[in-house]
Amino acid sequence: MKKIKFCLFYFLLTLSGLAQNWAPLGYGLEYPAFTMFADSLDNKLYIGGNFKYAFNSEEDTVSVNGITAWDGSQYLALGGGNSDGNCTVVCPPMRSITRFGNDIFANFQDVPLGNDTIYGIARWDGERWEALQGGLRIASGYGGSFSASLEVEDGILVGGLFTQAGNVPADGLAKWDGHAWEAFDFPGYGFDSRIMGLARLGGDIYAAGNFSAITEEGDTDDIARFDGEKWHAVDGGIRGGLGHVNAMLVFQGELYVAGFFQKSAGNAGNKIMKLGTSGWQEVGGGIIGANADIHAMAIHNGALYVGGIFDWVGDGVPAQNLARWDGQQWCGFGSDFNLGRVLAIESLNDTLFVAGGFRYIDSTLVNGIAKWVGGDFTANCGATNGTDSTGPASISLFPNPAAHTLYLQLNSFQAEKATLAIHNAAGQLQHQEQVELSPQLQQHQVDVSAWPPGVYFLRLRAGGRQAVRRFVKTG
């Protein structure tokens, strides 16, 4: 590994300052990572993106060319990576990494390899990269891409953007049996259909992404179900002309999809939904914001983590670009990703990793990738099941917006002590006090005159119950 100087925009990593919940992996990456794969077989975190270099320290720079592995203490090069491809200033973005058998598979595009060329997908056997029997191509003959994978009984399904796998016609979905490509007869149509997620629930296989498909029930968009013989629509699909799915997985026995879609277009949820016995269901209020988008999901320590670009989740919980759903409520972490999207999330050896387009998290320089070291800390959580129907009291706020005094009208179910806490949109505690509730209508007031203008979230907690309200402070 050679030593080179950092460019000016890679500042020295500061070890002083306030205690942080995030820690860098070495000195991070040159440019953003788009995908990660946690490999529990060899205890490595594989990372793909459009970076050429990974930094173990100020003096230790590793030339990795689009893909690297973190072994817990340092970045490792995987051969020359994409060095023979178009890696001049930045490398072509790598969108997916997975394992099948003894090999790692990664999304390479149009990379010369001796007398062969890697199209769309390559195999790493621990020593060198190999092409896969013609790879994945689009109609023009150039390399396609794979964005999703699912191991099945006799091979691995690969989904993405391609029209041909080896010599087999394939509309974004094909099977690799370890030696050759096989068609999987996905009924997608259109030149730009892309499968972004594959999952199995019960005996069925689900494919989701950005596509249109002809199923037994007719045309459907962005998600379809294969029962072993035929493809079916899934409760009307994803609605909305710009709607699409970026990630899909099974959590607590239910199928979750996330991406860019809205209730206003006829969907059950905003940016995230789950498939129940009666169809699509909302997930605790979903993700707040018309332009919000979820890019990644992962399960860590029994909870579902979602990442992307957003500021609030659920019933108004501040959560910039990363949030946790435990099946009952949303929680945020109070982290500031400095306007950078979270593009990938993974869990390995009880550690949560995030990667994306951020250089800092809070005041910690991480250069695009970090691990959580904050233990069980959460900055704030929303109401259970996204509602306050079981809260300690019903709450009315007025005026809203408020300039000087915020008045609360409380109607409790029983006499008890409660904690009234108000956080700003960044998750910082602005006000907290103890309140004596009674089963009679009562009023309370909070002086907000000296507070900075902005959005605030009021939470009233008693025992394991809480009620949440959002209000605006004006100047």
Secondary structure, DSSP 4 states (H G I P E B T S, - for coil): ----PPPTTSPPPP--SS--SEEESTT-BSS-EEEEEEETTTTEEEEEES-SEEESSSS-EEE-TTEEEE-SS-EEE-TTTTTTSS-SSSPPPP--EEEETTEEEE---SEEETTEEE-S-EEE-SS-EEE-TT-EE-TTSSB-EEEEEEEETTEEEEEEE-SEETTEE-SSEEEE-SSSEEE----EEEEEEEEEEEEEETTEEEEEEEEEEEETTEEEEEEEEE-SS-EEE-TT---STT-EEEEEEEETTEEEEEEE--GGGT-SSSSEEEEETTEEEE-TT-EE-TT-EEEEEEEETTEEEEEEE-SEETTTEE-SSEEEE-SS-EEE-----TTPPEEEEEEETTEEEEEES-SEETTEE-TTEEEE--TT--SEE--GGG--TTSSEEEEEESSSBSSEEEEEEEESS-EEEEEEEEETTS-EEEEEEEEE-SSEEEEEEE-TTSPSEEEEEEEEETTEEEEEEEEE--
